[in-house]
């Protein structure tokens, strides 16, 4: 069907990556909303990367090209003459017009999309040879629509429901007003019966013959279910389910919604008979192992605890399908680990051994732990554990015949637990440095290392009797059993350390020394923030007890060897105490953590668009000066460097300057002092950094009377200042932006630069346009083609300004300590 099309795509690198075919019929109310969710601004993608083909299947009131192109001028509109009640012909026709490497099908144009679907489909197009990219389906409303309609749910109710959330700005808010469709009721981990937004390669589409023309009833009958089963069970495809994404069905006059349960059952019976006539068998949903790609938005966090419960229900209701799924073997990850840009830190240690204090302290120093428990009855500041991991790992131990108190000898990871693990890892896609802690990980680590082979380990241990007495107090566990548990956990910790040493600390010394140890761990891991263990670690959290009791045997031997291993790298009383107090000489981090730095970029890991720069610093962090390190340090050097550069390029006191990504005014204090009063305009998206600049750095520099103009803005809306600029600068901004955000910045910059005005922006340069490998920069920084921090070839910027009144020149190096090059954009006169 698409043979000619396929040959074209293989040789046209300039074509779109994705094609999305949307079939509509009599959807004047619904289709504009659906198409809005495909706009470049909503999907946060440049329009050049995808095409949308709207096929109007003979609507009595045609939607019209003017309306479609009014939503986005890049969308295509095709009207088919009336006569075919099934969308099958329209779907196949739309596919014949497509040019993308993947073709996406929205069989029902009334289904709105979540904002990450296209981004992750593009990632799958790069990561897999022949993917089937699938999304779960939801119905707007709080019940599946066939049930909701019988209770009075209608379009008016739905309109009010949509008006109750700001879905045009936050598409993930649709999850708050939606319920899983029947085909997706078992959640992320169970097989789904169909996908109402599914992507395939043109080859797969041809191999299965497209949508079968035999499904000729209104709405297409089982056409979508049949197509989904055929492509999933194709021997060469790899199923990829997008986590945290979905489609949301608007109620309209379709073939099934609005019917009573009896009418729906009769209709489905007839459609099932048609399927049997076409395929010669009863329809059964596909049972195929899958990879996961994407992230879990905050909107869904509170419901993720139902994941295992939903799967358990699936096992009970459909035991044969569940058993078939569990028997399918699949390599967990298909993307080479060498392409990864993130680092993962796993904190190991027994319960009641200081793991929470260590995790909290490292979190304060810049380790992203995600959503963790911050309050607990036996941990005043929370155990710093992710409840999803805790729940999954306890279930994993139980299914292996044990628990955290009765640790099994061997732990076998099932497909289910691997899927939950992958789902968690996917949530940190795009996060440069993240980690987690759960004492159970000592026994489940092998499963984590399947997908995180370069994870960096950190260990902590505590005197056996202190742990045993703490367990007695908290859980009523006898001292004898507590000591045996200590032996099991710390024997495993010792085995891991013998195999490959990593930072190791004891949580039993005086508070000052423990803080010193935690700081050494932070330095060994090269965490980006300033270490402030006192914010988390406090002596009263440790429940100190006397150590008069004696220990012996294997417990004593393990404890003593752990102490010896700690002393080999970290501070101890004997090694660090001196006439001037504890020594602060840094250990050799290469010797401390010999594991290769840099985690793996995984098929399950999706760029989640979580922006570490958006973390809001606390008042205490700002007062301590941590904001300077948060923006990369080298405060005075880089601040002065950019000032000297612009002065050399002609900046004068009477000029206005736009500082993009001004942050806490590292360069700003120099410019504000130099320019006339009111001549400085700074814009940034992090409110806490702007506050650090205006409330701390300006008074410190004696510049309060200079009246700088500061604006909190996320979308580069420079026109909000209401003035134009002869000069602008973005130091270390493009280095952290994906291309769509760079494009937005340049488009808006072209609108505020004066004729002849100059905009200077730094970037990490790639050697060739197709360079995809990780690049090492000074200061231990690694840059990537598709992850933060980014590197780009200069030709990318030539492309971005080709339709703008801007010219661009790569000025090359300008003595930046981290080898960022400088671009000069000039506004045409």
SULHURA-V385073 format. One record per backbone hydrogen bond with DSSP energy under -1.0 kcal/mol. CO is the residue of the C=O (numbers start at 1). NH is the residue of the N-H. Records with the same first field share a line. If there is no record, write none. Layout:
# SULHURA-V385073
CO->NH + NH
This chain:
# SULHURA-V385073
2->6
3->7
4->8
5->9
6->10
12->15
17->101 + 102
18->51
19->104
20->53
21->106
22->55
23->109
24->57
27->31
30->34
31->35
32->36
33->37
35->38
36->39
39->43
40->44 + 45
46->49
47->50
49->17 + 18
51->20
52->76
53->22
54->78
55->24
56->58 + 80
64->68
65->69
66->70
67->71
68->72
72->75
76->54
78->56
85->219
87->91
88->92
89->93
90->94
91->95
92->96
95->98
102->19
103->200
104->21
105->198
106->23
108->111
110->250
112->248
114->117
116->120
117->121
118->122
119->123
120->124
121->125
122->126
123->127
124->128
130->238
132->240
133->199
134->242
136->247
137->181
138->249
139->179
144->147 + 148
145->149
148->151 + 153
149->152
154->158
155->159
156->160
157->161
158->162
159->163
162->165
165->167
166->169 + 170
170->173
171->174
172->175
173->176
174->177
175->178
177->141
179->139
181->184
182->185
183->193
184->187
198->105
199->133
200->103
201->205
202->206
203->207
204->208
205->210
212->215
214->216
217->220
220->223
222->226
223->227
224->228
225->229
226->230
227->231
228->232
229->233
234->237
238->132
239->291
240->134
241->293
243->295
246->114
247->138
248->112
249->140
252->254
256->259
260->264
261->265
262->266
263->267
264->268
265->269
266->270
267->271
268->272
269->273
270->274
271->275
272->276
273->277
274->278
275->279
276->280
291->241
293->243
294->606
297->300
298->301
300->303
301->304
303->306
304->307
306->310
307->311
308->312
309->313
310->314
311->315
312->316
313->317
314->318
318->322
319->323
320->324
321->325
322->326
323->327
325->328
336->339
337->340
342->599
343->434
344->456
345->436
346->458
348->460
350->353
354->358
355->359
356->360
357->361
358->362
359->363
360->364
361->365
362->367
363->366
365->529
368->435
373->384
376->379
379->376 + 382
385->373
386->390
387->391
388->392
389->393
390->394
391->395
392->396
393->397
394->398
395->399
397->402
398->401
406->403
414->418
415->419
416->420
417->421
418->422
419->423
420->424
421->425
422->426
425->428
426->429
428->431
429->608
432->343
433->368
434->345
436->347
438->441
439->442
440->443
441->445
444->447 + 448
445->449
448->451 + 452
452->455
456->346
458->348
459->505
461->507
463->467
464->468
465->469
466->470
467->471
468->472
469->473
470->474
471->475 + 477
472->476
478->482
479->483
480->484
481->485
482->486
483->487
484->488
485->489
486->490
487->491
488->492
489->493
490->494
491->495
492->496
493->497
494->498
495->499
496->500
503->459
505->461
510->514
511->515
512->516
513->517
514->518
515->519
516->520
517->521
518->522
519->523
520->524
521->525
522->527
532->535
533->536 + 537
538->541
539->542
553->557
554->558
555->559
556->560
557->561
558->562
559->563
560->564
561->565
562->566
563->567
564->568
566->569 + 570
572->576
573->577
576->583
578->581
588->592
589->593
606->608
611->614
612->615
618->622
619->623
620->624
621->626
622->625
625->628
626->630
627->631
628->633
629->632
634->638
635->639
636->640
637->641
638->642
639->643
640->644
641->645
642->646
643->647
644->648
645->649
646->651
647->650
652->655
653->676
656->727
657->681
658->729
659->683
662->665
665->669
667->671
668->672
669->673
670->674
671->675
676->679
679->657
680->709
681->659
682->711
683->661 + 662
684->713
686->690
687->691
688->692
689->693
690->694
691->695
692->696 + 697
693->698
696->700
697->701
698->703
699->702
703->706
706->678
709->682
711->684
716->718
717->720
718->721
719->722
725->754
726->758
727->658
728->760
729->660
730->762
733->736
734->737
735->790
738->742
739->743
740->744
741->745
742->746
743->747
744->748
745->749
746->750
749->752 + 753
752->725
754->757
757->827
758->728
759->825
760->730
761->823
763->821
764->792
768->771
775->783
781->777
783->775
784->791
789->784
792->766
793->796
794->798
795->799
796->800
797->801
799->802
801->804
804->806
805->828
807->826
809->824
812->822
816->819
821->763
822->811
823->761
824->809
825->759
826->807
827->756
